[in-house]
Amino acid sequence: MTLDIVIIGVGILVFVVPAAWSRIHGPVAEERRQLDGERQRLAHERRRLAAAAQPVAGGRRSGCPWCGFPISPPPG
């Protein structure tokens, strides 16, 4: 009898609680993913606009071609 109660309790903890938790917190996670995607899109757009606004120095841009990080020109 006690074993049956323990098995039912574990089943509830394993199957019912996670499903209920995801129903409660699901919309918040989806909104967070959408906002994160929007933030990444805006960051990419800012990097693209910053790269386009940089003056061309000797036919080359003065930043990293992949990430746009400013790299100082070689001395001399």
Biopython code that builds the backbone (N, CA, C, O; Angstrom):
import numpy as np
from Bio.PDB.StructureBuilder import StructureBuilder

atoms = [
    (1, "MET", "N", (0.818, -1.192, 0.000)),
    (1, "MET", "CA", (0.000, 0.000, 0.000)),
    (1, "MET", "C", (0.864, 1.260, 0.000)),
    (1, "MET", "O", (0.613, 2.194, -0.761)),
    (2, "THR", "N", (1.877, 1.278, 0.854)),
    (2, "THR", "CA", (2.763, 2.436, 0.910)),
    (2, "THR", "C", (3.538, 2.574, -0.394)),
    (2, "THR", "O", (3.781, 3.686, -0.863)),
    (3, "LEU", "N", (3.924, 1.442, -0.980)),
    (3, "LEU", "CA", (4.662, 1.474, -2.247)),
    (3, "LEU", "C", (3.794, 2.066, -3.354)),
    (3, "LEU", "O", (4.290, 2.814, -4.196)),
    (4, "ASP", "N", (2.501, 1.736, -3.359)),
    (4, "ASP", "CA", (1.591, 2.295, -4.360)),
    (4, "ASP", "C", (1.502, 3.817, -4.229)),
    (4, "ASP", "O", (1.502, 4.529, -5.233)),
    (5, "ILE", "N", (1.427, 4.302, -3.018)),
    (5, "ILE", "CA", (1.352, 5.748, -2.791)),
    (5, "ILE", "C", (2.639, 6.428, -3.247)),
    (5, "ILE", "O", (2.592, 7.507, -3.837)),
    (6, "VAL", "N", (3.784, 5.808, -2.979)),
    (6, "VAL", "CA", (5.071, 6.370, -3.401)),
    (6, "VAL", "C", (5.158, 6.399, -4.927)),
    (6, "VAL", "O", (5.618, 7.386, -5.502)),
    (7, "ILE", "N", (4.723, 5.332, -5.581)),
    (7, "ILE", "CA", (4.773, 5.283, -7.053)),
    (7, "ILE", "C", (3.861, 6.347, -7.648)),
    (7, "ILE", "O", (4.249, 7.015, -8.606)),
    (8, "ILE", "N", (2.672, 6.518, -7.109)),
    (8, "ILE", "CA", (1.751, 7.548, -7.611)),
    (8, "ILE", "C", (2.336, 8.939, -7.366)),
    (8, "ILE", "O", (2.246, 9.808, -8.235)),
    (9, "GLY", "N", (2.934, 9.158, -6.193)),
    (9, "GLY", "CA", (3.538, 10.454, -5.892)),
    (9, "GLY", "C", (4.675, 10.789, -6.839)),
    (9, "GLY", "O", (4.789, 11.921, -7.309)),
    (10, "VAL", "N", (5.522, 9.797, -7.119)),
    (10, "VAL", "CA", (6.638, 10.025, -8.054)),
    (10, "VAL", "C", (6.103, 10.286, -9.455)),
    (10, "VAL", "O", (6.627, 11.144, -10.165)),
    (11, "GLY", "N", (5.073, 9.562, -9.859)),
    (11, "GLY", "CA", (4.471, 9.787, -11.174)),
    (11, "GLY", "C", (3.922, 11.191, -11.307)),
    (11, "GLY", "O", (4.072, 11.827, -12.351)),
    (12, "ILE", "N", (3.288, 11.676, -10.255)),
    (12, "ILE", "CA", (2.768, 13.046, -10.290)),
    (12, "ILE", "C", (3.915, 14.039, -10.386)),
    (12, "ILE", "O", (3.844, 14.999, -11.154)),
    (13, "LEU", "N", (4.979, 13.816, -9.606)),
    (13, "LEU", "CA", (6.125, 14.741, -9.655)),
    (13, "LEU", "C", (6.812, 14.724, -11.011)),
    (13, "LEU", "O", (7.294, 15.757, -11.476)),
    (14, "VAL", "N", (6.860, 13.559, -11.650)),
    (14, "VAL", "CA", (7.591, 13.448, -12.921)),
    (14, "VAL", "C", (6.759, 13.936, -14.101)),
    (14, "VAL", "O", (7.299, 14.570, -15.008)),
    (15, "PHE", "N", (5.452, 13.655, -14.109)),
    (15, "PHE", "CA", (4.655, 13.954, -15.294)),
    (15, "PHE", "C", (3.724, 15.156, -15.143)),
    (15, "PHE", "O", (3.593, 15.945, -16.079)),
    (16, "VAL", "N", (3.090, 15.310, -14.015)),
    (16, "VAL", "CA", (2.072, 16.349, -13.874)),
    (16, "VAL", "C", (2.680, 17.712, -13.549)),
    (16, "VAL", "O", (2.295, 18.717, -14.145)),
    (17, "VAL", "N", (3.609, 17.754, -12.626)),
    (17, "VAL", "CA", (4.186, 19.033, -12.203)),
    (17, "VAL", "C", (4.923, 19.745, -13.354)),
    (17, "VAL", "O", (4.705, 20.941, -13.544)),
    (18, "PRO", "N", (5.787, 19.059, -14.132)),
    (18, "PRO", "CA", (6.441, 19.780, -15.245)),
    (18, "PRO", "C", (5.450, 20.289, -16.297)),
    (18, "PRO", "O", (5.645, 21.369, -16.855)),
    (19, "ALA", "N", (4.393, 19.525, -16.573)),
    (19, "ALA", "CA", (3.400, 19.977, -17.557)),
    (19, "ALA", "C", (2.668, 21.212, -17.043)),
    (19, "ALA", "O", (2.443, 22.160, -17.796)),
    (20, "ALA", "N", (2.300, 21.204, -15.780)),
    (20, "ALA", "CA", (1.618, 22.363, -15.201)),
    (20, "ALA", "C", (2.546, 23.575, -15.168)),
    (20, "ALA", "O", (2.124, 24.697, -15.444)),
    (21, "TRP", "N", (3.798, 23.342, -14.833)),
    (21, "TRP", "CA", (4.779, 24.432, -14.771)),
    (21, "TRP", "C", (4.964, 25.077, -16.145)),
    (21, "TRP", "O", (5.037, 26.301, -16.256)),
    (22, "SER", "N", (5.039, 24.244, -17.198)),
    (22, "SER", "CA", (5.235, 24.801, -18.536)),
    (22, "SER", "C", (3.998, 25.553, -19.006)),
    (22, "SER", "O", (4.119, 26.520, -19.757)),
    (23, "ARG", "N", (2.811, 25.131, -18.582)),
    (23, "ARG", "CA", (1.603, 25.880, -18.948)),
    (23, "ARG", "C", (1.578, 27.246, -18.275)),
    (23, "ARG", "O", (1.151, 28.236, -18.868)),
    (24, "ILE", "N", (2.035, 27.284, -17.047)),
    (24, "ILE", "CA", (2.021, 28.542, -16.310)),
    (24, "ILE", "C", (3.072, 29.504, -16.859)),
    (24, "ILE", "O", (2.785, 30.687, -17.039)),
    (25, "HIS", "N", (4.274, 29.020, -17.125)),
    (25, "HIS", "CA", (5.390, 29.877, -17.520)),
    (25, "HIS", "C", (5.684, 29.835, -19.010)),
    (25, "HIS", "O", (6.659, 30.446, -19.448)),
    (26, "GLY", "N", (4.889, 29.147, -19.800)),
    (26, "GLY", "CA", (5.119, 29.048, -21.242)),
    (26, "GLY", "C", (5.059, 30.370, -21.971)),
    (26, "GLY", "O", (5.985, 30.687, -22.718)),
    (27, "PRO", "N", (3.999, 31.166, -21.787)),
    (27, "PRO", "CA", (3.904, 32.428, -22.532)),
    (27, "PRO", "C", (5.038, 33.402, -22.204)),
    (27, "PRO", "O", (5.468, 34.158, -23.075)),
    (28, "VAL", "N", (5.519, 33.393, -20.979)),
    (28, "VAL", "CA", (6.613, 34.282, -20.605)),
    (28, "VAL", "C", (7.881, 33.894, -21.371)),
    (28, "VAL", "O", (8.607, 34.758, -21.863)),
    (29, "ALA", "N", (8.141, 32.588, -21.465)),
    (29, "ALA", "CA", (9.327, 32.122, -22.182)),
    (29, "ALA", "C", (9.233, 32.462, -23.667)),
    (29, "ALA", "O", (10.229, 32.852, -24.275)),
    (30, "GLU", "N", (8.046, 32.317, -24.255)),
    (30, "GLU", "CA", (7.873, 32.634, -25.671)),
    (30, "GLU", "C", (8.096, 34.127, -25.912)),
    (30, "GLU", "O", (8.738, 34.509, -26.891)),
    (31, "GLU", "N", (7.572, 34.965, -25.031)),
    (31, "GLU", "CA", (7.785, 36.404, -25.171)),
    (31, "GLU", "C", (9.262, 36.752, -25.029)),
    (31, "GLU", "O", (9.767, 37.622, -25.739)),
    (32, "ARG", "N", (9.952, 36.083, -24.121)),
    (32, "ARG", "CA", (11.388, 36.320, -23.939)),
    (32, "ARG", "C", (12.163, 35.937, -25.194)),
    (32, "ARG", "O", (13.098, 36.636, -25.583)),
    (33, "ARG", "N", (11.779, 34.827, -25.833)),
    (33, "ARG", "CA", (12.461, 34.429, -27.073)),
    (33, "ARG", "C", (12.224, 35.449, -28.179)),
    (33, "ARG", "O", (13.139, 35.765, -28.940)),
    (34, "GLN", "N", (11.002, 35.964, -28.272)),
    (34, "GLN", "CA", (10.710, 36.969, -29.299)),
    (34, "GLN", "C", (11.500, 38.247, -29.058)),
    (34, "GLN", "O", (12.037, 38.831, -29.999)),
    (35, "LEU", "N", (11.573, 38.681, -27.814)),
    (35, "LEU", "CA", (12.331, 39.893, -27.504)),
    (35, "LEU", "C", (13.821, 39.692, -27.765)),
    (35, "LEU", "O", (14.502, 40.607, -28.229)),
    (36, "ASP", "N", (14.329, 38.490, -27.465)),
    (36, "ASP", "CA", (15.736, 38.210, -27.717)),
    (36, "ASP", "C", (16.029, 38.231, -29.213)),
    (36, "ASP", "O", (17.064, 38.749, -29.633)),
    (37, "GLY", "N", (15.137, 37.679, -30.016)),
    (37, "GLY", "CA", (15.306, 37.718, -31.471)),
    (37, "GLY", "C", (15.278, 39.138, -31.999)),
    (37, "GLY", "O", (16.052, 39.498, -32.886)),
    (38, "GLU", "N", (14.379, 39.945, -31.448)),
    (38, "GLU", "CA", (14.298, 41.354, -31.858)),
    (38, "GLU", "C", (15.572, 42.101, -31.467)),
    (38, "GLU", "O", (16.071, 42.923, -32.235)),
    (39, "ARG", "N", (16.098, 41.818, -30.270)),
    (39, "ARG", "CA", (17.324, 42.477, -29.818)),
    (39, "ARG", "C", (18.493, 42.076, -30.709)),
    (39, "ARG", "O", (19.329, 42.916, -31.041)),
    (40, "GLN", "N", (18.567, 40.809, -31.100)),
    (40, "GLN", "CA", (19.651, 40.370, -31.980)),
    (40, "GLN", "C", (19.532, 41.026, -33.351)),
    (40, "GLN", "O", (20.537, 41.414, -33.947)),
    (41, "ARG", "N", (18.295, 41.149, -33.852)),
    (41, "ARG", "CA", (18.097, 41.784, -35.154)),
    (41, "ARG", "C", (18.524, 43.249, -35.113)),
    (41, "ARG", "O", (19.169, 43.736, -36.042)),
    (42, "LEU", "N", (18.165, 43.951, -34.037)),
    (42, "LEU", "CA", (18.556, 45.357, -33.908)),
    (42, "LEU", "C", (20.065, 45.514, -33.768)),
    (42, "LEU", "O", (20.644, 46.441, -34.335)),
    (43, "ALA", "N", (20.712, 44.618, -33.019)),
    (43, "ALA", "CA", (22.168, 44.685, -32.874)),
    (43, "ALA", "C", (22.851, 44.453, -34.216)),
    (43, "ALA", "O", (23.830, 45.125, -34.541)),
    (44, "HIS", "N", (22.341, 43.511, -34.991)),
    (44, "HIS", "CA", (22.916, 43.247, -36.312)),
    (44, "HIS", "C", (22.741, 44.466, -37.219)),
    (44, "HIS", "O", (23.658, 44.844, -37.948)),
    (45, "GLU", "N", (21.565, 45.072, -37.165)),
    (45, "GLU", "CA", (21.311, 46.258, -37.981)),
    (45, "GLU", "C", (22.223, 47.417, -37.574)),
    (45, "GLU", "O", (22.732, 48.134, -38.436)),
    (46, "ARG", "N", (22.432, 47.606, -36.269)),
    (46, "ARG", "CA", (23.342, 48.668, -35.804)),
    (46, "ARG", "C", (24.769, 48.418, -36.289)),
    (46, "ARG", "O", (25.450, 49.343, -36.732)),
    (47, "ARG", "N", (25.221, 47.155, -36.204)),
    (47, "ARG", "CA", (26.585, 46.855, -36.687)),
    (47, "ARG", "C", (26.704, 47.104, -38.182)),
    (47, "ARG", "O", (27.719, 47.619, -38.651)),
    (48, "ARG", "N", (25.663, 46.737, -38.933)),
    (48, "ARG", "CA", (25.698, 46.936, -40.376)),
    (48, "ARG", "C", (25.738, 48.434, -40.701)),
    (48, "ARG", "O", (26.501, 48.854, -41.571)),
    (49, "LEU", "N", (24.936, 49.228, -40.021)),
    (49, "LEU", "CA", (24.924, 50.675, -40.271)),
    (49, "LEU", "C", (26.234, 51.331, -39.831)),
    (49, "LEU", "O", (26.724, 52.245, -40.493)),
    (50, "ALA", "N", (26.801, 50.865, -38.714)),
    (50, "ALA", "CA", (28.077, 51.421, -38.261)),
    (50, "ALA", "C", (29.193, 51.084, -39.248)),
    (50, "ALA", "O", (30.063, 51.914, -39.510)),
    (51, "ALA", "N", (29.169, 49.878, -39.790)),
    (51, "ALA", "CA", (30.191, 49.487, -40.759)),
    (51, "ALA", "C", (30.043, 50.298, -42.041)),
    (51, "ALA", "O", (31.043, 50.657, -42.663)),
    (52, "ALA", "N", (28.824, 50.588, -42.439)),
    (52, "ALA", "CA", (28.606, 51.373, -43.658)),
    (52, "ALA", "C", (28.990, 52.831, -43.451)),
    (52, "ALA", "O", (29.369, 53.507, -44.407)),
    (53, "ALA", "N", (28.899, 53.329, -42.218)),
    (53, "ALA", "CA", (29.203, 54.735, -41.954)),
    (53, "ALA", "C", (30.700, 54.995, -41.758)),
    (53, "ALA", "O", (31.132, 56.147, -41.812)),
    (54, "GLN", "N", (31.492, 53.952, -41.533)),
    (54, "GLN", "CA", (32.925, 54.152, -41.319)),
    (54, "GLN", "C", (33.589, 54.599, -42.614)),
    (54, "GLN", "O", (33.279, 54.080, -43.687)),
    (55, "PRO", "N", (34.491, 55.548, -42.517)),
    (55, "PRO", "CA", (35.202, 55.971, -43.733)),
    (55, "PRO", "C", (36.152, 54.864, -44.201)),
    (55, "PRO", "O", (36.729, 54.124, -43.405)),
    (56, "VAL", "N", (36.284, 54.789, -45.501)),
    (56, "VAL", "CA", (37.174, 53.781, -46.077)),
    (56, "VAL", "C", (38.603, 54.311, -45.991)),
    (56, "VAL", "O", (38.900, 55.397, -46.489)),
    (57, "ALA", "N", (39.492, 53.532, -45.352)),
    (57, "ALA", "CA", (40.887, 53.952, -45.173)),
    (57, "ALA", "C", (41.775, 53.105, -46.070)),
    (57, "ALA", "O", (42.043, 51.943, -45.767)),
    (58, "GLY", "N", (42.227, 53.682, -47.164)),
    (58, "GLY", "CA", (43.140, 52.966, -48.054)),
    (58, "GLY", "C", (42.479, 51.773, -48.736)),
    (58, "GLY", "O", (43.140, 50.768, -48.998)),
    (59, "GLY", "N", (41.202, 51.872, -49.021)),
    (59, "GLY", "CA", (40.518, 50.779, -49.684)),
    (59, "GLY", "C", (40.055, 49.691, -48.721)),
    (59, "GLY", "O", (39.373, 48.756, -49.138)),
    (60, "ARG", "N", (40.406, 49.793, -47.454)),
    (60, "ARG", "CA", (39.994, 48.789, -46.466)),
    (60, "ARG", "C", (39.272, 49.484, -45.331)),
    (60, "ARG", "O", (39.535, 50.647, -45.028)),
    (61, "ARG", "N", (38.382, 48.777, -44.726)),
    (61, "ARG", "CA", (37.745, 49.295, -43.511)),
    (61, "ARG", "C", (38.695, 49.053, -42.360)),
    (61, "ARG", "O", (39.495, 48.118, -42.383)),
    (62, "SER", "N", (38.601, 49.903, -41.354)),
    (62, "SER", "CA", (39.547, 49.824, -40.254)),
    (62, "SER", "C", (39.102, 48.882, -39.151)),
    (62, "SER", "O", (39.711, 48.874, -38.081)),
    (63, "GLY", "N", (38.069, 48.091, -39.369)),
    (63, "GLY", "CA", (37.581, 47.183, -38.344)),
    (63, "GLY", "C", (37.644, 45.748, -38.807)),
    (63, "GLY", "O", (37.963, 45.458, -39.960)),
    (64, "CYS", "N", (37.339, 44.869, -37.900)),
    (64, "CYS", "CA", (37.293, 43.448, -38.207)),
    (64, "CYS", "C", (36.180, 43.203, -39.231)),
    (64, "CYS", "O", (35.064, 43.686, -39.043)),
    (65, "PRO", "N", (36.460, 42.463, -40.311)),
    (65, "PRO", "CA", (35.430, 42.268, -41.331)),
    (65, "PRO", "C", (34.270, 41.396, -40.866)),
    (65, "PRO", "O", (33.192, 41.448, -41.459)),
    (66, "TRP", "N", (34.463, 40.603, -39.828)),
    (66, "TRP", "CA", (33.398, 39.704, -39.375)),
    (66, "TRP", "C", (32.529, 40.336, -38.301)),
    (66, "TRP", "O", (31.304, 40.246, -38.375)),
    (67, "CYS", "N", (33.133, 40.971, -37.307)),
    (67, "CYS", "CA", (32.335, 41.474, -36.182)),
    (67, "CYS", "C", (32.287, 43.004, -36.139)),
    (67, "CYS", "O", (31.458, 43.557, -35.415)),
    (68, "GLY", "N", (33.138, 43.704, -36.882)),
    (68, "GLY", "CA", (33.131, 45.160, -36.875)),
    (68, "GLY", "C", (33.916, 45.791, -35.749)),
    (68, "GLY", "O", (33.891, 47.011, -35.588)),
    (69, "PHE", "N", (34.622, 44.976, -34.954)),
    (69, "PHE", "CA", (35.421, 45.498, -33.844)),
    (69, "PHE", "C", (36.515, 46.378, -34.411)),
    (69, "PHE", "O", (37.206, 45.957, -35.339)),
    (70, "PRO", "N", (36.704, 47.596, -33.889)),
    (70, "PRO", "CA", (37.708, 48.498, -34.447)),
    (70, "PRO", "C", (39.121, 47.978, -34.198)),
    (70, "PRO", "O", (39.486, 47.619, -33.078)),
    (71, "ILE", "N", (39.890, 47.948, -35.255)),
    (71, "ILE", "CA", (41.286, 47.518, -35.172)),
    (71, "ILE", "C", (42.137, 48.716, -35.595)),
    (71, "ILE", "O", (41.896, 49.326, -36.636)),
    (72, "SER", "N", (43.128, 49.039, -34.778)),
    (72, "SER", "CA", (43.966, 50.182, -35.116)),
    (72, "SER", "C", (44.825, 49.836, -36.328)),
    (72, "SER", "O", (45.236, 48.686, -36.482)),
    (73, "PRO", "N", (45.097, 50.803, -37.181)),
    (73, "PRO", "CA", (45.918, 50.541, -38.354)),
    (73, "PRO", "C", (47.354, 50.221, -37.955)),
    (73, "PRO", "O", (47.811, 50.662, -36.900)),
    (74, "PRO", "N", (48.052, 49.484, -38.757)),
    (74, "PRO", "CA", (49.447, 49.162, -38.445)),
    (74, "PRO", "C", (50.310, 50.436, -38.421)),
    (74, "PRO", "O", (50.069, 51.357, -39.201)),
    (75, "PRO", "N", (51.291, 50.490, -37.549)),
    (75, "PRO", "CA", (52.135, 51.676, -37.476)),
    (75, "PRO", "C", (53.009, 51.814, -38.731)),
    (75, "PRO", "O", (53.472, 50.832, -39.313)),
    (76, "GLY", "N", (53.205, 53.038, -39.105)),
    (76, "GLY", "CA", (54.151, 53.298, -40.197)),
    (76, "GLY", "C", (53.541, 53.656, -41.446)),
    (76, "GLY", "O", (54.242, 53.895, -42.429)),
]
sb = StructureBuilder()
sb.init_structure("model")
sb.init_model(0)
sb.init_chain("A")
sb.init_seg("    ")
for serial, (resi, resn, name, xyz) in enumerate(atoms, 1):
    if name == "N":
        sb.init_residue(resn, " ", resi, " ")
    sb.init_atom(name, np.array(xyz, "f"), 0.0, 1.0, " ", f" {name:<3s}", serial, name[0])
structure = sb.get_structure()
